[in-house]
Amino acid sequence: MENKYDEKVVKVLCYFDLFSYPLTFQELVRYYPDSINTEIDSFREALRHNTLISMVDGYYCLLGRENIATLRQEREEISLLKMSRALIFSKILSRIPTILLIGISGSLSMNNAQSTDDIDFFIITRKNSLWITRLFVVALLLVFGQKRSRFSKEAKDKVCTNMFLSEDVLQIPRRDQNLYIAHEIAQLKTVYSRNDMYENFFASNRWMYSYFPNIQLLKRKGNSKENKIVDYLLLPIETIMFLSQKIYMRKYVTIEKIASNSAKFHPVNKPKIILAMYRLRVKKYFQNYKNIQDLSKDEVQFYFENYNYQKTIN
């Protein structure tokens, strides 16, 4: 590699290449794993001389993957339509008084949705109300015909509430703190927040700055307004809701994580799969690089586009 940035820049682009998602300069800075706030000019210059990356229409990508710049633009148009639907239903759900935050996650949060994608919601609830809240959320989505069916492989534009957290467990457990989850938090598009929950959620997950130190650090603004009488009244109802829904879902649960103050409805271990794919892509990319490191930039691009790129990178 020619300079101190090259290898890490390629690794960042390898990760986002898994989603066919090229990055703008600002995004590349945002997701770079070391602080470069005082070295922006030298970082920009280093990108110009990196022989393993291309820039197309203002987007940086791996050589041989220039076509994903057009793909990103196409998906942004699709995402605009989906986002308008997401905003409508997030406004409806925000009327539920125990909801403190609604965020859009997944591909739509990056404006990278495909036409067949659903709409992923991440919801934070008041203490002692997660399962009460979920019941109301599911009921409302069913009324409007927008809930994604458990058995649907594709659910175009349907709402999938794949993660609920209670306000008393905002920090992601240490065992789940990794690059994939850090990115999911960083890209979360918050469309509704009450009692400063947006700032408090990010402040509770300061660990993600070890992955993305160039992201603006948010400070906790205090706890949400407490009402111990309400909490006391909610607790027995919440316990009944939790146990009844847990019993109902018992025959369907695979690797989903269900607890009294959190619910993660992911039928596959996506972080494990994505991180394994990422490590493999980095390994294969740098193996190829060793074979062609003495070639010119044009020759490198020809190599990836016409000879071995599809076999070794995808």
N, C-alpha and C positions, 0 to 999 in steps of 0.2 A: 504494500500500500504506500502511496506517495506522501501522505501526511497523517496527522493524528486523528483526523475526522473520518477518513475514508471507510475504514472497516465498520465503524458503528453506524454510519449513514446507510451503508448497504444493508446492515442488519435491520434497521428501522424499515427500509423499503421492502425487505423480504417479508417482514411481518404483515405489512399492509397489502402486499401483493397477494397474500392468501385470500383477501377479500376483493381482489381486482380493483384496488383503490390507490391511485397515485396521489401524491401529496403536493400542496402548495408550499412555497418557501416557509410561510408562517407555521404551517402544520408540521413541517419537518423540524423546525426549531422547537415547537411545542412538544413533540414526542421524542426528541433526541435525549439520550439517557444521561448526559452530563450537562452541567450549567454552562451556557454560552452567552449569557446576556451581555457580557462585556466584550464579546468576540464576534459580533454579528458580521462585520465586514470580512474578516478572515474566514469565517465559516462559509459565507456566500462565495468567496473566491475559491475555496477548496472544492465546492460543488462543481464549479466550472471545469476543474481539472481532474475530476474523478472519472476514470475510464470505464467504470462499470454502471454508470447511470446516464439517463437521458432526460431532457426536459422538452415536453411537448405542450404547447398552449398554456404555459405557465405551471405545468404539473411535472414533478419529478417522479421517475419510475426506473425500474431496472432495465438495462439494455435488452432489447428483444420483446419488451412488453409495452411498447409505445401505444398499442391499440387500446389500452385500458383508459387512456385519457379521454377518448371519445366515449367509451363505455361509462365513465363517471359522469360526463355531461348528460348522457341519455338517462341515467338513473336519477340524476338530480331533478329532471323534469317529472319523472314518475313519482319521486318523493314529495314534490310540491303538492300533488293531488292527494296523496296519502296523508300528508301532514294536515291538510285542511279538514279531513275526516277525523284525524286524531284529536285536533283541537276542539271539534264539536263534542266528541264523547268525553274528553277530559273535562270540559266545562260542565257537562251533565254530572259526571262522577264527583266533581269537586263540591257539589251540593251536599254530599254526605258529610256530616259535621265531624266525624272521627277521622277523616282523611286529612293528613298534614302536608303531603307532597305527592304529586303525580309527575313522573318523568317518563319520557319516551326513550327506550333503549333499543339495542339491536341495530340492524342496518339502517332503519329509518332515522335514527339519531345522527347518523353520519350523512344523511341524504344520499344513501347508497342502496335504496330499496329496489328490488325487482318487481315487476308487475304482479307476480303471484304471491308476494310476501304478505304476511299479516302485520298487525301493528302491536308492538310489544310495549306494555305499560309496566312501570316499576312504581310501587305505591308504599308510602310510609304512613303508618296509622298512629293514632293516639294510644298510649299505654292501656293495656287491658281491653283492647277493642279490635284486635286484628281479625279475628274470626267472625265477629259481628259485622265488621266492615266488609269482609270478603263476601259474606252472604248477600249484603245489599248490592255490592258491585256486580256479582253474578246475576242477581235478579234483574237489575237494570239493563244489563247487556242482553239478557234473554228477552226482555220486553221489547227492546229495539232490534232484536234479531242480529246482534253484533258479536255474540260470544263465539269464540272458536271452539269447535267440537273437539273433545279429547281424542277422537279417533280419526280426525281429518289430517291427511298428509299435506294437503294444501288448503289454505283458508284465506284467499285473497281479500284483503282489506278488513278482515275480522279482527277483533281486539283480543289479544292474548295477555292476560294479567299473570305473567310468569314469575313475579317475585313480590312478596309483601314483607315489610319489616315493621316492627314496633319501634316507637321512638326511644325505648329504653335499651335497644341493642343496635345502635347505628353503626358501630364499628364492625367491619367485616372480620370474621375470625382469622387468626393467624394462619391456620392451615389452608385458608382460601386466598391468602394474599399472594398474588402472582401477577405477571405481566398482563394476562388476559383480563383479569378482574380490574386491575388498575386502569386499563384502557376503557373498559365498560363504564367505570365511574367517570373518567375524564370526559368521555364523549356523551354522557347522559344529558339529554335535552329536557330541562325542567320546564314544564308548562303550567304548573300550579304549586305554590308554596305558601304555607301558613305558619305564623309564629317563627319566622326565620329558619325554617327547617332545611331549606336549601344550603345555607351557610353552615348550619350545624352538622349536616350529614357529611359535607366535604371536610370540615374541620375534624370530625371524628375519624376520618380515614387519611390522616396525614402520611401514613406509610406509603401511599401511592406516589408521593413526591420523590421517593427514592428511585422510582422508575422514570418519572417525568418531572425533573427539577425545574424546568422552565415554565411550568404552569403556575399561574398566579395563586399564591397561597391565600386561602380564605380563613377568616377568623370566626370563632364561635361567637354568636351574638346573645347567648343565654339560653336557658331552658324554656321550653314551651310553657304556657301558663298552666299551672297546676290547679286542679280542683279535686282534692282528696275525697270529697263526698261523692263526686261523680265516679272517680276511680273505684271507690268502695262499692257503689251500686252496680258498676259495670262488671266487676270481677265474677260474680256467680253466673251471670248471663253469658259472659265470655267463656267461662269454663265449660258450660253446657254446649255452646256453639262449637268450641274446639273439639270436644270429645265426639259429638255427633258427626261432625264433618270428617274427622279422622277415621271413625268407624266406617262411614260411607265410602271413603276413598281407599280403604285398606286393600281391597281386591285389585285396585288399579295401580297402586304405587309400585314403582321400580326403584330408581335411584333418587327420586325426589326427596327433598329434606323438609320434613314437617315438624314444627315445634309450636309451643304455645305463643311464642313471640316472633316467629319467622316462618315463612313458607316459600320454598323455592321449587317451582314446578318445571324442572328441566328433565325430560325423560332420557336424555343422554348426557354424558359428562363432556360437555362442549369445551370447557377450559383444557382438560387433559388432551382432547383430540387436537385442538388448535395449537397448543404449545408443542405437541409432538410433531405436527406438520411444520411448524415454524423452525424447530431445530433441524429437521431433515432438509428443509429448503436452504437454510444457511449453510449447512454442511455441503450440500451438493453444489451450491453456487460457488463457494470458495474452492471446492475441488476443481471445478471448471476453470476458475480464475488462475490457479496454479499452472494449468496447461497453456494458458494464453497470455500470461502476464507480460511477455516481451513483444506482443503485437501492438499495433497502433489502435487508436480508438475506433477508427472505421473498420479495421479488421476484426476487432472484438465484437462490434455490432453485427458484422456479417456472420461471424461464428455462431452467435446466439440465435440470430434470426433464421439462418439457413442450414445449419449443420446439426447442432446437438441440443438446442435450448429446450424444445418441447419434450425430449426424452428424459432430460436430467433435472429440469426445474419443476415441471408440472407433475 
